[in-house]
Amino acid sequence: MKMKPVEQTIAGVLGIEFTEMEENRVVATMPVHAATHQPFGQLHGGASVVLAESVASVGTWNLIDQETEYAVGLEINANHIRGKQDGLVTAIGTPLHKGRTTMVWDIKIVDEQERLICVSRCTVAIVKKK
């Protein structure tokens, strides 16, 4: 399975950019603008969830055998702590569990002043390619 260019995915549409990728930390940013707003001009909770799951999935993909496996979101939850109307949010993901068939990630989304916007936990399945 070949990975699509990011600009052809939801991450590209929402403007998500990965800025750091290490074994135990993945960081990505997303602008808060019309494409990520809900109808009242606030950051859409679903956009935050897309950002969180993107960080967890890419973080898992970075840790697996990319020739024989791929990563897919299995479960995600999110608590939306604070609203945001514009600017940039940053997601910082760290693995809580790195198993053979699943990984669990903790993702904190913060604003430019490092105030907590959303906290999420995502379980990612590791699937064998056929």
All heavy atoms as an XYZ file, in Angstrom:
992
protein
N       0.838     -1.170      0.000
C       0.000      0.000      0.000
C       0.889      1.241      0.000
O       1.730      1.405      0.867
C      -0.905     -0.015      1.245
C      -1.756      1.220      1.369
S      -2.867      1.145      2.783
C      -4.068     -0.007      2.156
N       0.688      2.080     -0.982
C       1.483      3.287     -1.131
C       0.768      4.443     -0.427
O      -0.447      4.580     -0.520
C       1.666      3.599     -2.608
C       2.609      4.721     -2.883
C       2.802      4.895     -4.382
C       3.721      6.061     -4.636
N       3.887      6.312     -6.054
N       1.540      5.283      0.266
C       0.967      6.424      0.965
C       0.698      7.544     -0.034
O       1.532      7.849     -0.878
C       1.895      6.906      2.083
C       1.190      7.862      2.983
S       1.776      8.061      4.661
C       3.494      8.154      4.600
N      -0.499      8.167      0.088
C      -0.861      9.287     -0.777
C      -0.100     10.539     -0.357
O       0.238     10.701      0.809
C      -2.359      9.566     -0.647
C      -3.248      8.467     -1.152
C      -4.698      8.826     -0.928
C      -5.182      9.629     -2.101
N      -6.628      9.824     -2.105
N       0.123     11.451     -1.292
C       0.698     12.744     -0.913
C      -0.234     13.449      0.076
O      -1.458     13.401     -0.075
C       0.771     13.510     -2.237
C       0.706     12.458     -3.302
C      -0.100     11.334     -2.730
N       0.336     14.088      1.092
C      -0.461     14.684      2.160
C      -1.479     15.683      1.617
O      -2.584     15.801      2.135
C       0.432     15.300      3.259
C       1.114     16.568      2.778
C      -0.372     15.569      4.515
N      -1.141     16.403      0.546
C      -2.078     17.395      0.024
C      -3.335     16.756     -0.577
O      -4.332     17.441     -0.797
C      -1.412     18.363     -0.955
C      -0.592     17.809     -2.073
C       0.801     17.329     -1.691
O       1.351     17.666     -0.629
O       1.349     16.564     -2.490
N      -3.322     15.445     -0.792
C      -4.487     14.723     -1.302
C      -5.270     14.036     -0.184
O      -6.076     13.149     -0.440
C      -4.055     13.683     -2.334
C      -3.478     14.279     -3.586
C      -3.040     13.203     -4.568
O      -3.406     12.032     -4.452
N      -2.262     13.597     -5.558
N      -5.020     14.432      1.056
C      -5.684     13.823      2.207
C      -6.391     14.896      3.033
O      -6.217     16.097      2.791
C      -4.669     13.099      3.115
O      -3.852     14.079      3.759
C      -3.815     12.113      2.327
N      -7.151     14.479      4.022
C      -7.812     15.433      4.904
C      -6.803     16.302      5.641
O      -7.058     17.479      5.896
C      -8.781     14.724      5.881
C      -9.689     15.754      6.556
C      -8.029     13.863      6.875
C     -10.872     15.156      7.284
N      -5.639     15.747      5.959
C      -4.598     16.542      6.623
C      -4.179     17.712      5.733
O      -4.000     18.839      6.206
C      -3.399     15.671      6.975
N      -4.048     17.471      4.449
C      -3.690     18.527      3.520
C      -4.790     19.560      3.370
O      -4.533     20.770      3.342
N      -6.022     19.100      3.290
C      -7.165     20.011      3.155
C      -7.255     20.943      4.360
O      -7.551     22.129      4.220
C      -8.476     19.205      2.981
C      -9.701     20.103      3.091
C      -8.470     18.464      1.652
N      -6.997     20.419      5.568
C      -7.104     21.229      6.777
C      -5.829     22.026      7.071
O      -5.813     22.837      7.986
C      -7.450     20.344      7.977
C      -8.816     19.663      7.913
C      -9.067     18.856      9.179
C      -9.934     20.658      7.673
N      -4.768     21.796      6.321
C      -3.534     22.548      6.525
C      -2.648     22.004      7.621
O      -1.810     22.728      8.168
N      -2.788     20.724      7.946
C      -1.960     20.103      8.989
C      -0.540     19.925      8.465
O      -0.336     19.424      7.359
C      -2.562     18.755      9.421
C      -3.917     18.983     10.095
C      -1.600     17.992     10.331
C      -4.707     17.717     10.370
N       0.429     20.348      9.285
C       1.840     20.189      8.944
C       2.568     19.504     10.092
O       2.448     19.932     11.240
C       2.486     21.552      8.679
C       1.963     22.235      7.431
C       2.695     23.519      7.116
O       3.789     23.755      7.674
O       2.158     24.298      6.310
N       3.323     18.469      9.758
C       4.120     17.764     10.758
C       5.445     18.490     10.918
O       6.142     18.721      9.935
C       4.304     16.302     10.366
C       3.024     15.531     10.476
C       2.134     15.488      9.407
C       2.683     14.910     11.656
C       0.934     14.821      9.521
C       1.480     14.236     11.779
C       0.604     14.195     10.712
N       5.772     18.845     12.151
C       6.979     19.632     12.404
C       8.055     18.861     13.157
O       9.207     19.288     13.177
C       6.631     20.908     13.194
O       6.040     20.543     14.443
C       5.672     21.788     12.400
N       7.674     17.748     13.774
C       8.640     16.956     14.541
C       8.165     15.510     14.571
O       6.981     15.243     14.773
C       8.714     17.512     15.961
C       9.746     16.881     16.857
C       9.753     17.520     18.255
O       9.416     18.711     18.388
O      10.083     16.789     19.202
N       9.100     14.577     14.362
C       8.757     13.170     14.459
C       9.933     12.410     15.037
O      10.974     12.274     14.395
C       8.371     12.588     13.105
C       7.786     11.203     13.263
S       7.118     10.449     11.767
C       6.576     11.789     10.785
N       9.773     11.962     16.270
C      10.772     11.149     16.952
C      10.085      9.882     17.430
O       8.869      9.744     17.331
C      11.352     11.928     18.136
C      12.039     13.222     17.750
C      12.476     14.043     18.949
O      12.439     13.518     20.085
O      12.830     15.208     18.752
N      10.854      8.982     17.987
C      10.286      7.712     18.449
C       9.202      7.920     19.500
O       8.191      7.224     19.498
C      11.392      6.817     19.012
C      10.876      5.459     19.463
C      11.980      4.547     19.944
O      13.149      4.785     19.636
O      11.640      3.578     20.639
N       9.378      8.868     20.392
C       8.434      9.063     21.495
C       7.757     10.436     21.476
O       7.268     10.899     22.504
C       9.148      8.851     22.833
C       9.480      7.388     23.037
O       8.615      6.517     22.936
N      10.743      7.104     23.276
N       7.705     11.062     20.302
C       7.067     12.382     20.216
C       6.802     12.738     18.753
O       7.696     12.635     17.912
C       7.974     13.418     20.851
C       7.435     14.831     20.874
C       8.445     15.709     21.624
N       8.333     17.096     21.277
C       7.656     17.997     21.976
N       7.024     17.631     23.072
N       7.615     19.262     21.595
N       5.567     13.153     18.491
C       5.187     13.658     17.179
C       4.479     14.988     17.401
O       3.623     15.102     18.284
C       4.259     12.673     16.431
C       3.793     13.271     15.111
C       4.954     11.344     16.206
N       4.845     15.994     16.608
C       4.249     17.320     16.728
C       3.734     17.747     15.363
O       4.419     17.568     14.349
C       5.281     18.346     17.254
C       4.658     19.737     17.354
C       5.847     17.904     18.603
N       2.531     18.310     15.343
C       1.948     18.837     14.109
C       1.161     20.098     14.433
O       0.655     20.257     15.550
C       1.049     17.806     13.447
N       1.048     20.979     13.445
C       0.276     22.207     13.608
C      -0.898     22.219     12.643
O      -0.891     21.510     11.625
C       1.141     23.453     13.352
O       1.618     23.411     12.010
C       2.312     23.526     14.331
N      -1.894     23.035     12.985
C      -3.058     23.213     12.112
C      -3.565     24.640     12.283
O      -3.741     25.107     13.411
C      -4.163     22.218     12.481
C      -5.409     22.309     11.614
S      -6.666     21.068     12.052
C      -7.215     21.675     13.656
N      -3.816     25.341     11.179
C      -4.374     26.683     11.300
C      -5.830     26.628     11.745
O      -6.543     25.670     11.444
C      -4.253     27.245      9.881
C      -4.198     26.051      8.992
C      -3.570     24.952      9.793
N      -6.232     27.648     12.464
C      -7.645     27.804     12.833
C      -8.180     28.904     11.927
O      -7.820     30.073     12.060
C      -7.800     28.172     14.322
C      -9.275     28.330     14.675
C      -7.144     27.108     15.203
N      -8.990     28.488     10.936
C      -9.537     29.402      9.946
C     -10.840     28.810      9.412
O     -11.341     27.828      9.986
C      -8.529     29.682      8.838
C      -7.981     28.460      8.145
N      -8.690     27.316      7.928
C      -6.759     28.231      7.616
C      -7.956     26.427      7.277
N      -6.755     26.970      7.093
N     -11.359     29.355      8.348
C     -12.674     28.941      7.841
C     -12.791     27.430      7.648
O     -13.816     26.832      7.994
C     -12.977     29.677      6.535
N     -11.754     26.796      7.117
C     -11.823     25.356      6.836
C     -11.881     24.504      8.099
O     -12.328     23.354      8.049
C     -10.633     24.929      5.985
N     -11.442     25.051      9.240
C     -11.443     24.275     10.488
C     -12.480     24.802     11.492
O     -12.506     24.336     12.627
C     -10.037     24.266     11.127
O      -9.619     25.611     11.378
C      -9.031     23.571     10.225
N     -13.314     25.745     11.071
C     -14.345     26.312     11.956
C     -15.627     25.495     11.947
O     -15.979     24.861     10.953
C     -14.720     27.725     11.484
C     -13.772     28.782     11.918
N     -13.807     30.038     11.370
C     -12.778     28.796     12.836
C     -12.872     30.786     11.927
N     -12.223     30.040     12.815
N     -16.356     25.585     13.045
C     -17.746     25.157     13.077
C     -18.599     26.382     12.712
O     -18.046     27.470     12.511
C     -18.101     24.513     14.429
C     -17.563     25.209     15.673
C     -18.518     26.221     16.253
O     -18.963     27.114     15.549
N     -18.785     26.108     17.534
N     -19.920     26.254     12.589
C     -20.741     27.361     12.079
C     -20.682     28.664     12.889
O     -21.028     29.722     12.368
C     -22.162     26.789     12.092
C     -21.964     25.319     11.946
C     -20.700     25.015     12.709
N     -20.244     28.623     14.128
C     -20.199     29.827     14.949
C     -18.808     30.453     15.010
O     -18.529     31.311     15.830
C     -20.726     29.527     16.357
C     -22.144     29.027     16.327
C     -22.413     27.679     16.529
C     -23.196     29.890     16.057
C     -23.711     27.205     16.473
C     -24.499     29.426     15.997
C     -24.764     28.076     16.204
N     -17.906     30.011     14.114
C     -16.599     30.628     14.009
C     -15.565     30.143     15.003
O     -14.504     30.740     15.135
N     -15.848     29.048     15.674
C     -14.908     28.448     16.621
C     -14.247     27.221     15.973
O     -14.808     26.615     15.057
C     -15.639     27.990     17.894
C     -16.243     29.104     18.702
C     -15.184     29.917     19.428
O     -14.198     29.383     19.921
N     -15.391     31.223     19.473
N     -13.079     26.859     16.481
C     -12.421     25.633     16.032
C     -13.379     24.458     16.203
O     -13.931     24.238     17.283
C     -11.142     25.394     16.844
C     -10.387     24.092     16.577
C      -9.923     24.003     15.134
C      -9.208     23.978     17.542
N     -13.599     23.729     15.142
C     -14.507     22.578     15.153
C     -13.857     21.427     15.919
O     -12.685     21.107     15.680
C     -14.808     22.153     13.717
C     -15.964     21.231     13.588
N     -15.966     19.958     14.097
C     -17.169     21.410     13.001
C     -17.123     19.374     13.820
N     -17.871     20.237     13.159
N     -14.596     20.810     16.821
C     -14.069     19.670     17.564
C     -13.634     18.540     16.655
O     -12.648     17.851     16.927
N     -14.333     18.363     15.543
C     -13.953     17.330     14.591
C     -12.608     17.602     13.947
O     -11.841     16.677     13.673
N     -12.298     18.873     13.709
C     -10.985     19.217     13.159
C      -9.886     18.883     14.170
O      -8.820     18.382     13.798
C     -10.937     20.696     12.772
N     -10.151     19.154     15.448
C      -9.188     18.788     16.491
C      -8.983     17.281     16.527
O      -7.849     16.810     16.696
C      -9.670     19.279     17.865
O      -9.690     20.678     17.922
N     -10.057     16.520     16.349
C      -9.953     15.061     16.353
C      -9.164     14.579     15.141
O      -8.345     13.653     15.246
C     -11.351     14.417     16.442
C     -11.292     12.916     16.197
C     -11.983     14.706     17.801
N      -9.367     15.204     13.988
C      -8.578     14.848     12.801
C      -7.096     15.100     13.068
O      -6.246     14.266     12.740
C      -9.049     15.635     11.558
C      -8.054     15.475     10.404
C     -10.427     15.175     11.124
N      -6.788     16.239     13.668
C      -5.393     16.550     13.998
C      -4.821     15.509     14.955
O      -3.718     14.988     14.741
C      -5.305     17.955     14.592
C      -3.931     18.420     15.069
C      -2.904     18.403     13.943
C      -4.046     19.806     15.700
N      -5.565     15.182     16.003
C      -5.091     14.208     16.994
C      -4.865     12.833     16.372
O      -3.819     12.202     16.579
C      -6.085     14.115     18.148
N      -5.836     12.358     15.587
C      -5.682     11.033     14.987
C      -4.562     11.019     13.950
O      -3.855     10.011     13.805
C      -6.989     10.541     14.357
C      -6.864      9.114     13.858
C      -8.176      8.471     13.474
O      -9.231      8.854     14.028
O      -8.139      7.569     12.624
N      -4.373     12.119     13.256
C      -3.272     12.200     12.294
C      -1.928     12.046     12.993
O      -1.045     11.321     12.523
C      -3.330     13.532     11.538
O      -4.518     13.619     10.770
N      -1.769     12.723     14.123
C      -0.527     12.620     14.895
C      -0.308     11.178     15.365
O       0.789     10.627     15.230
C      -0.547     13.613     16.083
C       0.515     13.276     17.110
C      -0.358     15.040     15.566
N      -1.351     10.554     15.898
C      -1.223      9.177     16.396
C      -0.933      8.187     15.261
O      -0.094      7.302     15.403
C      -2.490      8.773     17.146
N      -1.621      8.344     14.143
C      -1.427      7.417     13.019
C      -0.040      7.559     12.410
O       0.629      6.561     12.135
C      -2.498      7.670     11.953
O      -3.765      7.333     12.439
N       0.405      8.795     12.195
C       1.739      9.004     11.627
C       2.814      8.568     12.624
O       3.829      7.981     12.234
C       1.914     10.472     11.180
C       3.358     10.787     10.857
C       1.025     10.752      9.976
N       2.581      8.827     13.908
C       3.526      8.381     14.926
C       3.660      6.867     14.949
O       4.769      6.331     15.068
N       2.536      6.169     14.824
C       2.572      4.706     14.774
C       3.280      4.239     13.510
O       4.151      3.359     13.558
C       1.142      4.136     14.847
O       0.555      4.517     16.093
C       1.146      2.615     14.717
N       2.918      4.823     12.375
C       3.534      4.462     11.100
C       5.050      4.605     11.166
O       5.793      3.782     10.627
C       2.942      5.346      9.997
C       3.599      5.192      8.670
C       3.362      4.209      7.734
C       4.608      6.032      8.110
N       4.169      4.409      6.635
C       4.945      5.525      6.841
C       5.265      7.173      8.560
C       5.900      6.111      6.022
C       6.213      7.769      7.744
C       6.518      7.236      6.492
N       5.517      5.622     11.852
C       6.954      5.858     11.992
C       7.650      4.734     12.767
O       8.849      4.526     12.600
C       7.187      7.199     12.692
C       8.638      7.607     12.713
O       9.319      7.594     11.690
N       9.125      7.977     13.881
N       6.909      4.008     13.591
C       7.503      2.987     14.466
C       7.336      1.550     13.968
O       7.860      0.635     14.591
C       6.896      3.106     15.868
C       7.154      4.431     16.590
C       6.380      4.471     17.899
C       8.636      4.631     16.834
N       6.595      1.370     12.882
C       6.339      0.006     12.410
C       7.186     -0.317     11.182
O       7.857      0.545     10.618
C       4.836     -0.202     12.096
C       4.373      0.741     10.976
C       4.007     -0.033     13.363
C       2.919      0.545     10.555
N       7.122     -1.574     10.757
C       7.780     -1.997      9.524
C       6.914     -1.538      8.357
O       5.915     -2.175      8.023
C       7.963     -3.514      9.513
C       8.627     -4.034      8.248
O       8.857     -3.247      7.304
O       8.902     -5.251      8.198
N       7.277     -0.456      7.728
C       6.454      0.155      6.690
C       6.358     -0.689      5.425
O       5.459     -0.480      4.605
C       6.985      1.557      6.371
C       6.905      2.461      7.579
C       7.759      3.704      7.453
O       8.284      4.002      6.384
N       7.900      4.433      8.543
N       7.245     -1.649      5.268
C       7.181     -2.546      4.108
C       6.076     -3.583      4.250
O       5.497     -4.019      3.257
C       8.523     -3.257      3.911
C       9.668     -2.327      3.554
C       9.461     -1.646      2.214
O       9.032     -2.307      1.250
O       9.716     -0.424      2.141
N       5.775     -3.986      5.499
C       4.822     -5.088      5.707
C       3.591     -4.700      6.516
O       2.678     -5.506      6.665
C       5.513     -6.266      6.423
O       5.944     -5.835      7.720
C       6.705     -6.775      5.620
N       3.557     -3.473      7.058
C       2.457     -3.065      7.932
C       2.005     -1.643      7.610
O       2.747     -0.867      7.018
C       2.910     -3.091      9.405
C       3.376     -4.445      9.878
C       4.019     -4.400     11.260
O       4.824     -3.472     11.520
O       3.726     -5.299     12.055
N       0.779     -1.339      8.015
C       0.301      0.033      7.965
C      -0.530      0.307      9.220
O      -0.904     -0.621      9.949
C      -0.450      0.366      6.673
C      -1.703     -0.437      6.416
C      -2.956      0.084      6.716
C      -1.648     -1.698      5.829
C      -4.114     -0.636      6.463
C      -2.790     -2.428      5.567
C      -4.030     -1.885      5.885
O      -5.157     -2.608      5.633
N      -0.786      1.584      9.477
C      -1.454      1.996     10.716
C      -2.809      2.617     10.388
O      -2.913      3.428      9.464
C      -0.579      3.008     11.452
N      -3.826      2.255     11.169
C      -5.166      2.837     11.006
C      -5.758      3.118     12.379
O      -5.582      2.345     13.324
C      -6.114      1.916     10.206
C      -5.665      1.780      8.767
C      -6.235      0.549     10.843
N      -6.467      4.212     12.482
C      -7.137      4.558     13.732
C      -8.169      3.508     14.105
O      -8.938      3.052     13.258
N      -8.186      3.122     15.367
C      -9.119      2.113     15.869
C     -10.149      2.738     16.809
O     -11.328      2.415     16.759
C      -8.324      1.022     16.595
C      -9.067     -0.185     17.123
C      -9.717     -0.955     15.989
C      -8.098     -1.089     17.881
N      -9.688      3.675     17.657
C     -10.578      4.337     18.617
C      -9.955      5.671     18.981
O      -8.743      5.797     19.062
C     -10.741      3.477     19.874
C     -11.771      3.975     20.870
C     -11.259      5.016     21.864
O     -10.041      5.111     22.081
O     -12.090      5.750     22.417
N     -10.817      6.666     19.190
C     -10.318      7.967     19.626
C     -11.362      8.613     20.526
O     -12.566      8.436     20.334
C      -9.959      8.882     18.428
C      -9.199     10.125     18.902
C     -11.182      9.217     17.601
C      -8.501     10.890     17.800
N     -10.864      9.328     21.529
C     -11.754     10.169     22.332
C     -11.095     11.516     22.480
O      -9.887     11.652     22.295
C     -12.091      9.537     23.689
C     -10.895      9.454     24.593
O     -10.144     10.404     24.758
N     -10.688      8.293     25.197
N     -11.899     12.524     22.775
C     -11.362     13.878     22.891
C     -12.196     14.677     23.872
O     -13.418     14.551     23.900
C     -11.346     14.566     21.529
N     -11.514     15.472     24.660
C     -12.164     16.448     25.526
C     -11.751     17.825     25.030
O     -10.559     18.136     24.986
C     -11.740     16.271     26.988
C     -12.235     14.965     27.547
O     -11.470     14.007     27.618
N     -13.483     14.908     27.926
N     -12.734     18.619     24.657
C     -12.482     19.964     24.146
C     -12.537     20.920     25.334
O     -13.580     21.100     25.956
C     -13.495     20.311     23.059
C     -13.538     19.274     21.986
N     -12.507     19.062     21.101
C     -14.473     18.336     21.694
C     -12.803     18.069     20.289
N     -13.995     17.607     20.629
N     -11.410     21.510     25.663
C     -11.240     22.284     26.891
C     -11.520     23.765     26.687
O     -12.152     24.401     27.511
C      -9.797     22.108     27.437
C      -9.405     20.629     27.534
C      -9.612     22.847     28.746
C     -10.227     19.802     28.479
N     -11.047     24.318     25.587
C     -11.110     25.762     25.366
C     -11.400     26.016     23.891
O     -10.894     25.316     23.030
C      -9.767     26.375     25.759
C      -9.529     27.775     25.251
C      -8.186     28.318     25.712
N      -8.494     28.930     26.980
C      -7.810     28.840     28.111
N      -6.748     28.220     28.168
N      -8.170     29.397     29.213
N     -12.180     27.047     23.618
C     -12.465     27.441     22.245
C     -11.320     28.250     21.654
O     -10.465     28.777     22.362
N     -11.332     28.332     20.325
C     -10.318     29.120     19.620
C     -10.918     29.574     18.297
O     -11.559     28.780     17.605
C      -9.064     28.282     19.399
C      -7.929     29.065     18.747
C      -6.601     28.552     19.218
C      -5.443     29.227     18.502
N      -5.310     30.654     18.824
N     -10.710     30.846     17.946
C     -11.307     31.400     16.729
C     -10.325     31.560     15.577
O     -10.732     31.540     14.419
C     -11.939     32.762     17.017
C     -13.117     32.670     17.956
C     -13.730     34.032     18.230
O     -13.043     35.046     18.227
N     -15.026     34.035     18.460
N      -9.055     31.766     15.878
C      -8.081     31.976     14.811
C      -6.689     31.618     15.313
O      -6.516     31.213     16.447
C      -8.114     33.422     14.310
C      -7.905     34.430     15.435
O      -7.304     34.093     16.464
O      -8.348     35.585     15.270
N      -5.716     31.755     14.434
C      -4.348     31.448     14.824
C      -3.936     30.037     14.444
O      -4.308     29.529     13.389
N      -3.199     29.408     15.345
C      -2.601     28.100     15.084
C      -2.715     27.236     16.329
O      -2.537     27.724     17.443
C      -1.109     28.298     14.735
C      -0.355     27.130     14.145
C      -0.793     26.889     12.701
C       1.141     27.404     14.189
N      -3.019     25.977     16.136
C      -2.957     25.017     17.243
C      -1.850     24.018     16.947
O      -1.523     23.749     15.785
C      -4.310     24.298     17.485
C      -5.339     25.256     18.055
C      -4.829     23.626     16.238
N      -1.283     23.487     18.017
C      -0.195     22.515     17.920
C      -0.587     21.267     18.682
O      -1.008     21.352     19.842
C       1.109     23.099     18.499
O       1.448     24.284     17.770
C       2.255     22.099     18.401
N      -0.444     20.124     18.041
C      -0.714     18.828     18.675
C       0.613     18.167     19.009
O       1.492     18.067     18.154
C      -1.526     17.936     17.754
N       0.729     17.714     20.262
C       1.918     16.990     20.716
C       1.466     15.593     21.126
O       0.678     15.441     22.058
C       2.607     17.702     21.903
C       2.999     19.136     21.522
C       3.832     16.920     22.362
C       2.129     20.166     22.146
N       1.954     14.594     20.408
C       1.574     13.218     20.682
C       2.723     12.421     21.260
O       3.857     12.527     20.786
N       2.405     11.630     22.300
C       3.391     10.732     22.895
C       2.746      9.353     23.069
O       1.581      9.253     23.462
C       3.888     11.243     24.267
O       2.762     11.453     25.118
C       4.662     12.539     24.115
N       3.488      8.290     22.771
C       2.903      6.953     22.908
C       2.799      6.539     24.375
O       3.732      6.726     25.156
C       3.877      6.060     22.143
C       5.179      6.788     22.178
C       4.849      8.252     22.241
N       1.653      5.994     24.725
C       1.440      5.412     26.055
C       1.705      3.911     26.039
O       2.062      3.329     27.054
C       0.009      5.671     26.522
C      -0.412      7.131     26.651
C      -1.909      7.228     26.933
C       0.385      7.812     27.749
N       1.487      3.295     24.873
C       1.663      1.843     24.709
C       2.135      1.594     23.286
O       1.550      2.109     22.334
C       0.328      1.126     24.951
C       0.300     -0.288     24.461
N       0.966     -1.309     25.104
C      -0.305     -0.847     23.391
C       0.762     -2.440     24.430
N      -0.004     -2.185     23.397
N       3.213      0.812     23.150
C       3.723      0.444     21.835
C       3.728     -1.077     21.743
O       4.681     -1.729     22.149
C       5.140      1.004     21.630
C       5.185      2.522     21.619
C       6.543      3.064     21.209
C       7.508      3.087     22.344
N       8.771      3.788     22.037
N       2.635     -1.622     21.230
C       2.507     -3.073     21.121
C       2.734     -3.570     19.704
O       3.010     -2.798     18.792
N       2.576     -4.876     19.526
C       2.764     -5.482     18.201
C       1.570     -5.232     17.283
O       1.727     -5.128     16.079
C       2.980     -6.996     18.316
C       4.315     -7.395     18.906
C       4.490     -8.911     18.989
N       3.470     -9.542     19.847
C       2.435    -10.247     19.412
N       2.269    -10.487     18.138
N       1.559    -10.759     20.260
N       0.348     -5.140     17.869
C      -0.850     -4.992     17.042
C      -1.593     -3.683     17.284
O      -2.466     -3.335     16.488
C      -1.826     -6.168     17.280
O      -2.183     -6.201     18.669
C      -1.184     -7.491     16.881
N      -1.279     -2.989     18.360
C      -1.888     -1.688     18.627
C      -0.877     -0.773     19.305
O       0.066     -1.232     19.950
C      -3.132     -1.775     19.546
O      -2.742     -2.293     20.813
C      -4.243     -2.604     18.934
N      -1.121      0.514     19.135
C      -0.405      1.534     19.896
C      -1.444      2.502     20.426
O      -2.464      2.754     19.778
C       0.617      2.267     19.036
C       1.780      1.394     18.630
S       3.140      2.353     17.953
C       4.144      1.040     17.280
N      -1.191      3.034     21.622
C      -2.082      4.011     22.233
C      -1.291      5.297     22.419
O      -0.189      5.277     22.977
C      -2.638      3.515     23.586
C      -3.550      4.555     24.211
C      -3.374      2.184     23.411
N      -1.876      6.414     21.966
C      -1.212      7.712     21.991
C      -1.994      8.706     22.832
O      -3.228      8.730     22.796
C      -1.079      8.259     20.568
C      -0.054      7.534     19.765
C      -0.188      6.304     19.172
C       1.261      7.973     19.483
N       0.980      5.965     18.545
C       1.885      6.969     18.709
C       1.984      9.120     19.795
C       3.198      7.078     18.255
C       3.286      9.237     19.337
C       3.878      8.219     18.578
N      -1.253      9.534     23.553
C      -1.800     10.687     24.267
C      -1.483     11.911     23.420
O      -0.319     12.114     23.050
C      -1.143     10.805     25.646
C      -1.576     12.052     26.384
O      -2.759     12.123     26.756
O      -0.738     12.957     26.573
N      -2.507     12.703     23.106
C      -2.300     13.885     22.270
C      -2.876     15.095     22.990
O      -4.049     15.094     23.389
C      -2.974     13.746     20.889
C      -2.512     12.470     20.173
C      -2.697     14.984     20.034
C      -3.465     11.338     20.267
N      -2.043     16.113     23.152
C      -2.480     17.380     23.729
C      -2.419     18.429     22.631
O      -1.387     18.573     21.964
C      -1.609     17.771     24.905
C      -1.822     16.876     26.109
C      -0.975     17.297     27.293
C      -1.296     16.478     28.519
N      -1.114     15.071     28.408
N      -3.507     19.156     22.443
C      -3.560     20.240     21.469
C      -3.564     21.551     22.246
O      -4.396     21.748     23.132
C      -4.798     20.124     20.564
C      -4.756     18.789     19.796
C      -4.885     21.314     19.612
C      -5.984     18.500     18.960
N      -2.623     22.425     21.905
C      -2.445     23.680     22.624
C      -2.463     24.855     21.648
O      -2.239     24.686     20.445
C      -1.136     23.687     23.449
C      -1.148     22.587     24.507
C       0.085     23.540     22.545
N      -2.693     26.057     22.202
C      -2.633     27.270     21.384
C      -1.224     27.860     21.419
O      -0.297     27.247     21.967
C      -3.706     28.274     21.814
C      -3.487     28.859     23.208
O      -2.408     28.647     23.818
O      -4.406     29.548     23.696
N      -1.078     29.048     20.881
C       0.237     29.684     20.796
C       0.833     29.994     22.168
O       2.049     30.108     22.305
C       0.158     30.989     19.984
C      -0.255     30.803     18.538
C      -1.755     30.881     18.312
O      -2.536     30.729     19.291
O      -2.173     31.082     17.166
N      -0.018     30.145     23.190
C       0.459     30.406     24.556
C       0.571     29.118     25.380
O       0.705     29.157     26.596
C      -0.470     31.393     25.270
C      -0.363     32.826     24.763
C      -1.082     33.009     23.427
O      -2.177     32.522     23.219
N      -0.430     33.713     22.515
N       0.463     27.963     24.684
C       0.527     26.636     25.299
C      -0.615     26.366     26.260
O      -0.506     25.527     27.153
C       1.897     26.398     25.948
C       3.025     26.430     24.929
C       4.366     25.997     25.487
O       4.420     25.470     26.609
O       5.364     26.205     24.773
N      -1.744     27.058     26.051
C      -2.960     26.756     26.816
C      -3.631     25.544     26.176
O      -3.708     25.436     24.947
C      -3.913     27.946     26.823
C      -3.357     29.144     27.587
C      -4.298     30.308     27.533
N      -4.428     30.724     26.125
C      -4.990     31.843     25.737
N      -5.512     32.678     26.621
N      -5.060     32.155     24.461
N      -4.139     24.660     27.005
C      -4.753     23.426     26.523
C      -6.079     23.713     25.822
O      -6.979     24.321     26.394
C      -4.959     22.464     27.705
C      -5.317     21.030     27.374
C      -4.227     20.367     26.533
C      -5.545     20.245     28.662
N      -6.176     23.271     24.578
C      -7.395     23.406     23.775
C      -8.175     22.098     23.784
O      -9.392     22.076     23.905
C      -7.040     23.782     22.315
C      -6.262     25.090     22.266
C      -8.283     23.831     21.434
C      -7.011     26.308     22.724
N      -7.462     20.986     23.668
C      -8.095     19.666     23.561
C      -7.105     18.613     24.043
O      -5.899     18.737     23.831
C      -8.469     19.410     22.097
S      -9.186     17.790     21.740
N      -7.627     17.594     24.692
C      -6.802     16.443     25.060
C      -7.489     15.205     24.477
O      -8.719     15.092     24.493
C      -6.598     16.331     26.589
C      -7.898     16.141     27.325
C      -5.620     15.235     26.928
N      -6.679     14.313     23.911
C      -7.227     13.160     23.212
C      -6.385     11.923     23.490
O      -5.191     12.023     23.768
C      -7.239     13.454     21.703
O      -7.752     12.368     20.979
N      -7.027     10.773     23.403
C      -6.315      9.497     23.441
C      -6.777      8.705     22.235
O      -7.974      8.621     21.962
C      -6.599      8.728     24.726
C      -5.706      7.473     24.829
C      -5.970      6.666     26.069
N      -7.322      6.146     26.001
C      -8.138      6.031     27.049
N      -7.753      6.397     28.239
N      -9.349      5.558     26.902
N      -5.812      8.154     21.507
C      -6.130      7.445     20.268
C      -5.438      6.084     20.256
O      -4.239      5.988     20.513
C      -5.665      8.277     19.072
S      -6.086      7.559     17.465
N      -6.209      5.064     19.954
C      -5.668      3.721     19.746
C      -5.539      3.491     18.249
O      -6.496      3.725     17.504
C      -6.580      2.650     20.369
O      -6.756      2.932     21.744
C      -5.995      1.253     20.193
N      -4.362      3.062     17.829
C      -4.088      2.833     16.416
C      -3.805      1.346     16.219
O      -2.995      0.762     16.951
C      -2.887      3.681     15.937
C      -2.609      3.436     14.465
C      -3.149      5.152     16.195
N      -4.473      0.747     15.244
C      -4.246     -0.667     14.906
C      -3.081     -0.772     13.928
O      -2.927      0.074     13.041
C      -5.492     -1.280     14.293
N      -2.280     -1.790     14.115
C      -1.187     -2.110     13.196
C      -1.651     -3.297     12.378
O      -1.898     -4.377     12.913
C       0.103     -2.419     13.972
C       0.498     -1.222     14.822
C       1.214     -2.819     13.006
C       1.526     -1.533     15.894
N      -1.799     -3.082     11.080
C      -2.386     -4.077     10.176
C      -1.303     -4.581      9.218
O      -0.535     -3.788      8.665
C      -3.554     -3.458      9.391
C      -4.180     -4.480      8.447
C      -4.597     -2.880     10.337
N      -1.285     -5.904      9.021
C      -0.357     -6.504      8.061
C      -0.862     -6.254      6.647
O      -2.051     -6.399      6.370
C      -0.233     -8.019      8.289
C       0.379     -8.380      9.622
C       1.853     -8.131      9.617
C       2.477     -8.599     10.934
N       3.824     -8.099     11.119
N       0.048     -5.871      5.752
C      -0.307     -5.718      4.347
C      -0.515     -7.103      3.740
O       0.140     -8.065      4.128
C       0.808     -5.008      3.590
C       0.992     -3.555      3.997
C       2.124     -2.920      3.213
C       2.329     -1.483      3.635
N       3.441     -0.847      2.898
N      -1.421     -7.187      2.787
C      -1.693     -8.475      2.136
C      -0.939     -8.601      0.863
O      -0.551     -7.699      0.228
C      -3.184     -8.618      1.881
C      -3.945     -8.666      3.186
C      -5.416     -8.848      2.945
C      -6.094     -8.853      4.299
N      -7.414     -9.279      4.302
